[in-house]
Amino acid sequence: MSNSIENNDMVDQVRIDIEEHSESEPVASECCIYRVPFRIRRMKAYDYTPRLISIGPLHHGKKELADMEHKKKRYMKCFRDETNDQKLDEISTFIKNNEQTIRHSYAEISKLNSLRYRLMILYDAIVIIGFFIRIAKGDRSDLLLAIDTQADTLRSDLQLAENQLPYFVLEKIYEIYLSVAGSGLPTFMELCRSFFGQDADFKLNQLAPRETVKHFTDWRRSTILRGHPEEQQHEYMVDFPCAMKLHESG
């Protein structure tokens, strides 16, 4: 009798464990934002960790980056002042409709509930677009953009592999913003290239008409590869003389 009770307890616990961990695993074909492998990170973790701002869920909530969360809210206020609640609702609907696609872009499952997750994506996207627009307009009222060392750190943070938003999210939100802001502003691609092009270390190449990128790190990778074409095949000597023969021949 006692064995039967113990077995029932185990079955109940297994059921609870399964329900608590019922989130679907990330689909490999959909993932494009990962943690840097430990064997690489352990050599110089500083180079792979954001220093000013967290973007996306992988570094969200870190105490050392908390000050930037207030700046995100200020940029959100500016965005709302420049648009209207209808456009903000349109953006919110877009994020909600694409929440699962966005979540599946990350190799780790976020523990944030749906509302908090969507708010994080919204604030992160708006602050990035806000930075880009200010640079395009020559607006240096934000000290983060006015001080060169700070601006360079920001550009570095926004190209870190673990600190990304899917590119399609940023592109769509900017498109909605343009529908209110009117003409005179560049395309999103031009906006990105203007922001990162302030320093040679962060420049991004012009994308071909049908070329797509997954995020800024992917775009930077594409830029680097385009600047270093594949090595040409070289013919090598088969019967290479020994060192003594080479020395004797001068």
RONU-715214 format. One line per 10 residues: number of its first residue (from 1); their letters; for each residue x, y, z of N, C-alpha, C. Coordinates in pm, whole numbers, padded with zeros to 5 digits. Layout:
! residues N
NUM) A) X/Y/Z/X/Y/Z/X/Y/Z ~ ...
//
This chain:
! residues 250
1) MSNSIENNDM) 00083/-00121/00000/00000/00000/00000/00086/00125/00000 ~ 00189/00125/00085/00278/00241/00096/00352/00264/-00036 ~ 00393/00153/-00103/00461/00166/-00231/00371/00232/-00336 ~ 00243/00194/-00333/00147/00252/-00427/00130/00402/-00404 ~ 00126/00441/-00276/00113/00583/-00242/00235/00660/-00287 ~ 00354/00601/-00264/00477/00666/-00305/00483/00682/-00457 ~ 00439/00579/-00529/00438/00586/-00675/00343/00695/-00724 ~ 00227/00706/-00658/00132/00810/-00694/00190/00948/-00670 ~ 00264/00964/-00561/00329/01091/-00531/00431/01127/-00639 ~ 00506/01025/-00682/00605/01048/-00787/00539/01089/-00918
11) VDQVRIDIEE) 00430/01020/-00952/00358/01052/-01074/00305/01194/-01069 ~ 00250/01233/-00952/00198/01368/-00936/00309/01471/-00951 ~ 00426/01439/-00894/00538/01532/-00902/00589/01545/-01046 ~ 00592/01431/-01117/00633/01434/-01257/00538/01524/-01336 ~ 00408/01511/-01309/00307/01592/-01379/00330/01741/-01350 ~ 00359/01774/-01227/00386/01914/-01189/00511/01966/-01258 ~ 00617/01883/-01258/00743/01924/-01322/00723/01951/-01471 ~ 00645/01864/-01535/00620/01879/-01679/00543/02008/-01706 ~ 00442/02035/-01624/00361/02155/-01643/00442/02281/-01619 ~ 00534/02276/-01521/00616/02393/-01490/00719/02421/-01599
21) HSESEPVASE) 00754/02319/-01675/00854/02335/-01781/00795/02297/-01916 ~ 00675/02346/-01938/00604/02309/-02061/00633/02403/-02177 ~ 00722/02505/-02154/00752/02596/-02264/00816/02519/-02380 ~ 00780/02558/-02499/00838/02491/-02615/00984/02531/-02631 ~ 01065/02437/-02673/01206/02463/-02694/01225/02552/-02817 ~ 01328/02637/-02815/01354/02720/-02934/01378/02632/-03056 ~ 01327/02676/-03170/01346/02603/-03295/01475/02651/-03359 ~ 01565/02559/-03386/01698/02596/-03436/01692/02682/-03561 ~ 01599/02651/-03650/01591/02725/-03777/01544/02868/-03758 ~ 01480/02898/-03644/01427/03032/-03619/01519/03116/-03531
31) CCIYRVPFRI) 01609/03051/-03457/01698/03123/-03366/01804/03201/-03444 ~ 01827/03323/-03402/01934/03401/-03464/02010/03486/-03364 ~ 01970/03482/-03236/02036/03561/-03131/02074/03465/-03018 ~ 02205/03452/-02994/02255/03351/-02901/02349/03414/-02798 ~ 02376/03336/-02694/02484/03368/-02602/02617/03337/-02670 ~ 02717/03416/-02642/02851/03386/-02691/02899/03260/-02619 ~ 02953/03161/-02690/02998/03037/-02625/03095/03064/-02510 ~ 03084/02986/-02406/03164/03006/-02285/03313/03005/-02313 ~ 03359/02915/-02398/03502/02903/-02424/03558/03028/-02490 ~ 03471/03105/-02558/03514/03232/-02617/03499/03344/-02515
41) RRMKAYDYTP) 03385/03346/-02445/03357/03452/-02349/03456/03455/-02233 ~ 03500/03337/-02187/03585/03332/-02068/03719/03400/-02090 ~ 03762/03414/-02216/03890/03477/-02244/03884/03628/-02222 ~ 03770/03689/-02255/03755/03833/-02240/03606/03868/-02238 ~ 03542/03834/-02127/03397/03852/-02115/03355/03996/-02137 ~ 03442/04090/-02102/03412/04233/-02113/03374/04272/-02255 ~ 03437/04207/-02352/03412/04243/-02493/03276/04196/-02544 ~ 03209/04109/-02470/03082/04053/-02516/02964/04093/-02427 ~ 02990/04185/-02333/02888/04226/-02237/02856/04374/-02254 ~ 02727/04411/-02265/02692/04552/-02279/02735/04633/-02158
51) RLISIGPLHH) 02784/04754/-02183/02833/04840/-02076/02739/04955/-02044 ~ 02654/04991/-02140/02563/05104/-02119/02416/05065/-02123 ~ 02379/04980/-02219/02237/04955/-02243/02211/04809/-02274 ~ 02102/04757/-02219/02060/04620/-02251/01951/04627/-02357 ~ 01963/04541/-02456/01864/04531/-02563/01820/04384/-02573 ~ 01689/04362/-02569/01642/04224/-02572/01648/04158/-02436 ~ 01612/04030/-02428/01597/03963/-02299/01724/03908/-02235 ~ 01833/03891/-02310/01948/03819/-02255/02020/03895/-02144 ~ 02016/04028/-02146/02078/04107/-02039/01977/04198/-01970 ~ 01851/04171/-01995/01744/04254/-01938/01741/04242/-01785
61) GKKELADMEH) 01726/04356/-01716/01713/04356/-01572/01842/04364/-01494 ~ 01956/04376/-01561/02084/04386/-01490/02092/04519/-01416 ~ 02133/04513/-01290/02137/04632/-01205/02233/04737/-01260 ~ 02346/04694/-01314/02446/04789/-01362/02400/04865/-01487 ~ 02291/04821/-01548/02238/04888/-01667/02103/04956/-01638 ~ 02068/04965/-01510/01935/05014/-01471/01913/05160/-01509 ~ 02019/05243/-01506/02002/05386/-01537/01945/05406/-01678 ~ 01982/05319/-01769/01937/05334/-01906/01787/05305/-01921 ~ 01730/05230/-01827/01587/05202/-01833/01506/05330/-01819 ~ 01556/05427/-01739/01488/05556/-01726/01497/05634/-01858
71) KKKRYMKCFR) 01612/05625/-01924/01628/05694/-02052/01533/05636/-02156 ~ 01512/05504/-02154/01419/05442/-02248/01280/05502/-02232 ~ 01238/05526/-02108/01105/05582/-02084/01097/05726/-02131 ~ 01206/05802/-02118/01207/05940/-02167/01197/05942/-02320 ~ 01267/05850/-02384/01258/05842/-02530/01119/05799/-02574 ~ 01055/05715/-02494/00918/05674/-02525/00825/05794/-02517 ~ 00845/05880/-02419/00762/06000/-02406/00780/06090/-02528 ~ 00905/06108/-02572/00932/06189/-02692/00865/06129/-02814 ~ 00871/05996/-02824/00812/05927/-02938/00660/05949/-02940 ~ 00600/05936/-02824/00454/05954/-02815/00416/06098/-02847
81) DETNDQKLDE) 00496/06194/-02802/00468/06335/-02831/00476/06364/-02980 ~ 00566/06293/-03050/00585/06317/-03193/00483/06241/-03278 ~ 00420/06141/-03222/00322/06061/-03297/00183/06080/-03234 ~ 00121/05971/-03198/-00008/05977/-03127/-00039/05839/-03071 ~ -00143/05833/-02990/-00178/05706/-02927/-00222/05601/-03029 ~ -00278/05645/-03140/-00321/05550/-03243/-00201/05476/-03301 ~ -00092/05547/-03328/00027/05485/-03383/00095/05396/-03278 ~ 00091/05440/-03153/00147/05358/-03046/00069/05228/-03033 ~ -00061/05237/-03049/-00147/05118/-03046/-00116/05027/-03165 ~ -00088/05087/-03281/-00054/05009/-03400/00077/04932/-03378
91) ISTFIKNNEQ) 00174/04999/-03316/00302/04935/-03286/00282/04823/-03185 ~ 00202/04850/-03081/00177/04750/-02978/00110/04627/-03037 ~ 00018/04649/-03129/-00052/04538/-03195/00046/04456/-03279 ~ 00134/04526/-03349/00235/04457/-03430/00323/04368/-03343 ~ 00368/04421/-03229/00454/04341/-03140/00376/04222/-03084 ~ 00252/04246/-03045/00170/04137/-02991/00150/04027/-03095 ~ 00120/04065/-03218/00097/03966/-03324/00223/03888/-03359 ~ 00338/03946/-03332/00465/03882/-03366/00544/03836/-03244 ~ 00479/03833/-03129/00550/03799/-03005/00620/03664/-03014 ~ 00551/03562/-03062/00611/03429/-03067/00729/03424/-03164
101) TIRHSYAEIS) 00716/03493/-03277/00827/03499/-03373/00947/03566/-03309 ~ 00923/03674/-03234/01032/03745/-03167/01095/03655/-03061 ~ 01013/03591/-02980/01065/03502/-02875/01150/03390/-02937 ~ 01103/03335/-03049/01174/03225/-03112/01305/03269/-03178 ~ 01326/03400/-03187/01452/03450/-03243/01567/03433/-03145 ~ 01534/03409/-03018/01636/03396/-02913/01654/03250/-02875 ~ 01778/03214/-02851/01810/03075/-02819/01772/03038/-02676 ~ 01740/03139/-02594/01700/03114/-02455/01554/03154/-02437 ~ 01484/03080/-02352/01344/03107/-02323/01336/03212/-02213 ~ 01271/03323/-02241/01256/03430/-02142/01148/03394/-02041
111) KLNSLRYRLM) 01171/03429/-01915/01073/03403/-01810/00973/03517/-01794 ~ 00991/03625/-01870/00898/03737/-01861/00760/03696/-01914 ~ 00655/03743/-01846/00521/03716/-01898/00499/03797/-02025 ~ 00388/03772/-02091/00363/03830/-02222/00367/03983/-02219 ~ 00300/04046/-02123/00294/04191/-02117/00432/04252/-02094 ~ 00505/04199/-01996/00637/04254/-01965/00733/04232/-02082 ~ 00719/04120/-02149/00805/04092/-02264/00780/04191/-02377 ~ 00652/04213/-02407/00617/04306/-02515/00658/04449/-02481 ~ 00646/04487/-02355/00691/04621/-02313/00841/04635/-02330 ~ 00916/04531/-02294/01062/04534/-02310/01099/04556/-02456
121) ILYDAIVIIG) 01036/04480/-02547/01064/04493/-02690/01028/04634/-02737 ~ 00915/04685/-02692/00869/04819/-02732/00968/04926/-02689 ~ 01005/04928/-02561/01097/05031/-02511/01234/05021/-02578 ~ 01282/04900/-02596/01414/04881/-02657/01414/04929/-02802 ~ 01309/04898/-02874/01301/04940/-03015/01291/05092/-03025 ~ 01210/05152/-02941/01189/05298/-02947/01317/05373/-02913 ~ 01393/05326/-02814/01515/05399/-02777/01620/05388/-02888 ~ 01629/05273/-02953/01724/05257/-03064/01687/05352/-03178 ~ 01561/05352/-03217/01516/05440/-03324/01536/05587/-03285 ~ 01510/05617/-03157/01531/05754/-03109/01675/05798/-03122
131) FFIRIAKGDR) 01769/05712/-03084/01912/05743/-03100/01944/05771/-03246 ~ 01896/05683/-03334/01928/05693/-03477/01874/05824/-03536 ~ 01750/05858/-03500/01689/05980/-03554/01764/06104/-03508 ~ 01806/06106/-03383/01878/06223/-03331/02011/06241/-03404 ~ 02080/06131/-03428/02208/06141/-03500/02182/06192/-03642 ~ 02079/06140/-03707/02046/06182/-03844/02013/06331/-03850 ~ 01949/06383/-03744/01911/06524/-03741/02022/06614/-03686 ~ 02134/06553/-03643/02241/06632/-03586/02210/06682/-03446 ~ 02118/06616/-03378/02076/06655/-03243/02169/06590/-03140 ~ 02248/06671/-03071/02340/06619/-02970/02299/06661/-02828
141) SDLLLAIDTQ) 02169/06683/-02810/02120/06727/-02678/02133/06618/-02572 ~ 02136/06493/-02616/02157/06381/-02524/02307/06364/-02502 ~ 02352/06375/-02377/02495/06364/-02348/02553/06232/-02394 ~ 02470/06129/-02395/02517/05997/-02440/02563/06001/-02585 ~ 02500/06087/-02665/02537/06102/-02805/02639/06213/-02826 ~ 02643/06308/-02733/02732/06423/-02748/02876/06392/-02711 ~ 02896/06302/-02616/03030/06265/-02571/03079/06148/-02656 ~ 03188/06168/-02728/03235/06068/-02826/03258/05931/-02764 ~ 03322/05927/-02647/03351/05797/-02586/03223/05723/-02548 ~ 03123/05798/-02502/02995/05737/-02467/02924/05688/-02593
151) ADTLRSDLQL) 02926/05770/-02697/02860/05731/-02823/02925/05607/-02884 ~ 03058/05599/-02875/03128/05481/-02928/03091/05356/-02849 ~ 03079/05370/-02717/03039/05256/-02634/02897/05213/-02668 ~ 02811/05310/-02693/02674/05279/-02732/02671/05203/-02864 ~ 02748/05249/-02962/02754/05179/-03091/02804/05035/-03073 ~ 02902/05020/-02987/02956/04886/-02959/02849/04798/-02895 ~ 02778/04851/-02797/02673/04775/-02729/02566/04727/-02827 ~ 02533/04814/-02923/02424/04782/-03016/02467/04686/-03127 ~ 02594/04648/-03128/02638/04546/-03223/02681/04416/-03155 ~ 02663/04407/-03025/02699/04285/-02953/02601/04173/-02986
161) AENQLPYFVL) 02653/04053/-03000/02571/03938/-03041/02458/03909/-02943 ~ 02480/03933/-02814/02380/03900/-02713/02283/04015/-02687 ~ 02298/04125/-02759/02228/04249/-02725/02149/04300/-02846 ~ 02068/04213/-02903/02002/04243/-03030/01850/04231/-03025 ~ 01786/04308/-03114/01646/04288/-03149/01642/04240/-03293 ~ 01544/04158/-03330/01531/04120/-03471/01516/04246/-03557 ~ 01585/04248/-03669/01586/04367/-03754/01446/04402/-03805 ~ 01364/04301/-03836/01232/04329/-03891/01145/04407/-03795 ~ 01168/04390/-03664/01091/04463/-03563/01123/04612/-03570 ~ 01251/04645/-03572/01294/04785/-03579/01247/04849/-03710
171) EKIYEIYLSV) 01261/04777/-03819/01225/04829/-03949/01076/04863/-03957 ~ 00992/04774/-03904/00848/04795/-03909/00806/04911/-03820 ~ 00863/04919/-03700/00825/05028/-03609/00867/05163/-03668 ~ 00983/05168/-03732/01025/05292/-03797/00931/05327/-03912 ~ 00886/05227/-03983/00791/05250/-04093/00662/05314/-04041 ~ 00614/05266/-03926/00494/05324/-03865/00522/05468/-03820 ~ 00640/05492/-03765/00678/05627/-03724/00680/05722/-03843 ~ 00733/05677/-03956/00741/05761/-04075/00603/05802/-04127 ~ 00504/05719/-04105/00369/05750/-04153/00311/05872/-04083 ~ 00370/05909/-03970/00327/06028/-03896/00428/06141/-03912
181) AGSGLPTFME) 00556/06106/-03906/00663/06207/-03909/00672/06276/-04044 ~ 00623/06210/-04149/00623/06271/-04281/00756/06252/-04354 ~ 00770/06322/-04464/00890/06310/-04547/01006/06386/-04486 ~ 01122/06366/-04544/01240/06437/-04497/01336/06350/-04419 ~ 01285/06237/-04369/01372/06145/-04296/01419/06034/-04390 ~ 01538/05981/-04367/01592/05875/-04454/01523/05742/-04433 ~ 01555/05645/-04517/01506/05509/-04497/01571/05452/-04371 ~ 01518/05342/-04322/01575/05285/-04200/01717/05236/-04224 ~ 01743/05181/-04342/01878/05136/-04373/01976/05254/-04369 ~ 01937/05365/-04429/02023/05483/-04429/02041/05537/-04287
191) LCRSFFGQDA) 01935/05528/-04208/01940/05573/-04070/02043/05491/-03990 ~ 02039/05360/-04009/02133/05270/-03940/02277/05299/-03982 ~ 02298/05313/-04112/02433/05336/-04163/02487/05470/-04118 ~ 02399/05569/-04103/02441/05700/-04054/02486/05691/-03909 ~ 02410/05618/-03828/02443/05605/-03686/02574/05530/-03666 ~ 02585/05413/-03725/02704/05332/-03706/02823/05383/-03786 ~ 02797/05457/-03892/02905/05506/-03977/02985/05620/-03918 ~ 02949/05665/-03799/03024/05772/-03733/03165/05726/-03696 ~ 03187/05596/-03692/03317/05540/-03658/03347/05424/-03752 ~ 03469/05420/-03805/03506/05317/-03903/03490/05176/-03847
201) DFKLNQLAPR) 03505/05161/-03716/03496/05028/-03656/03355/04970/-03660 ~ 03255/05054/-03685/03116/05008/-03678/03039/05024/-03807 ~ 03107/05061/-03915/03037/05088/-04040/02962/04965/-04091 ~ 02850/04991/-04158/02768/04886/-04218/02758/04910/-04368 ~ 02766/04801/-04445/02760/04816/-04590/02618/04843/-04638 ~ 02607/04894/-04759/02476/04915/-04823/02418/04779/-04857 ~ 02294/04756/-04820/02231/04628/-04850/02175/04629/-04991 ~ 02189/04516/-05059/02131/04501/-05192/01979/04501/-05181 ~ 01907/04530/-05290/01760/04542/-05285/01689/04424/-05217 ~ 01734/04302/-05243/01666/04185/-05183/01747/04121/-05071
211) ETVKHFTDWR) 01851/04188/-05029/01934/04133/-04921/01868/04161/-04787 ~ 01867/04061/-04701/01808/04076/-04568/01913/04046/-04461 ~ 01894/04107/-04345/01980/04078/-04231/01891/04047/-04112 ~ 01943/03971/-04018/01863/03928/-03903/01867/04030/-03790 ~ 01981/04096/-03776/02000/04197/-03671/02130/04270/-03698 ~ 02170/04364/-03613/02287/04445/-03640/02417/04364/-03639 ~ 02427/04264/-03555/02546/04180/-03553/02561/04105/-03685 ~ 02449/04055/-03734/02448/03986/-03862/02487/04081/-03975 ~ 02439/04203/-03968/02473/04304/-04068/02622/04337/-04063 ~ 02676/04350/-03943/02818/04377/-03928/02902/04262/-03983
221) RSTILRGHPE) 02858/04141/-03959/02927/04023/-04012/02928/04026/-04164 ~ 02812/04059/-04223/02802/04069/-04368/02898/04174/-04421 ~ 02908/04286/-04352/02998/04395/-04393/03144/04350/-04392 ~ 03182/04280/-04285/03321/04233/-04272/03353/04133/-04382 ~ 03261/04039/-04406/03286/03937/-04508/03294/03998/-04647 ~ 03212/04099/-04673/03215/04164/-04804/03348/04234/-04826 ~ 03409/04281/-04719/03537/04348/-04730/03655/04253/-04739 ~ 03629/04124/-04719/03735/04024/-04727/03688/03909/-04815 ~ 03697/03926/-04947/03653/03819/-05039/03731/03690/-05017 ~ 03673/03581/-05062/03736/03450/-05045/03874/03449/-05111
231) EQQHEYMVDF) 03967/03382/-05044/04103/03373/-05097/04103/03295/-05228 ~ 04188/03341/-05321/04203/03270/-05448/04284/03143/-05429 ~ 04255/03046/-05512/04332/02922/-05508/04475/02949/-05555 ~ 04571/02896/-05484/04711/02914/-05520/04773/02778/-05556 ~ 04864/02783/-05651/04936/02662/-05687/05061/02652/-05600 ~ 05083/02536/-05545/05197/02515/-05457/05298/02421/-05523 ~ 05426/02443/-05492/05530/02355/-05544/05518/02218/-05481 ~ 05527/02116/-05563/05517/01980/-05513/05652/01929/-05467 ~ 05752/01944/-05554/05887/01897/-05519/05968/02016/-05468 ~ 05947/02048/-05338/06015/02163/-05281/06154/02122/-05235
241) PCAMKLHESG) 06260/02198/-05276/06397/02160/-05236/06414/02160/-05085 ~ 06509/02079/-05038/06537/02076/-04894/06611/02203/-04854 ~ 06622/02228/-04723/06683/02350/-04671/06830/02362/-04716 ~ 06902/02250/-04723/07043/02254/-04762/07055/02303/-04906 ~ 06974/02252/-04997/06978/02294/-05138/06945/02442/-05151 ~ 06844/02485/-05074/06806/02626/-05078/06920/02715/-05030 ~ 06988/02672/-04924/07101/02749/-04868/07215/02757/-04968 ~ 07245/02644/-05035/07355/02641/-05131/07327/02730/-05251 ~ 07198/02743/-05285/07163/02825/-05402/07148/02972/-05365 ~ 07167/03004/-05238/07156/03143/-05196/07014/03185/-05167
//
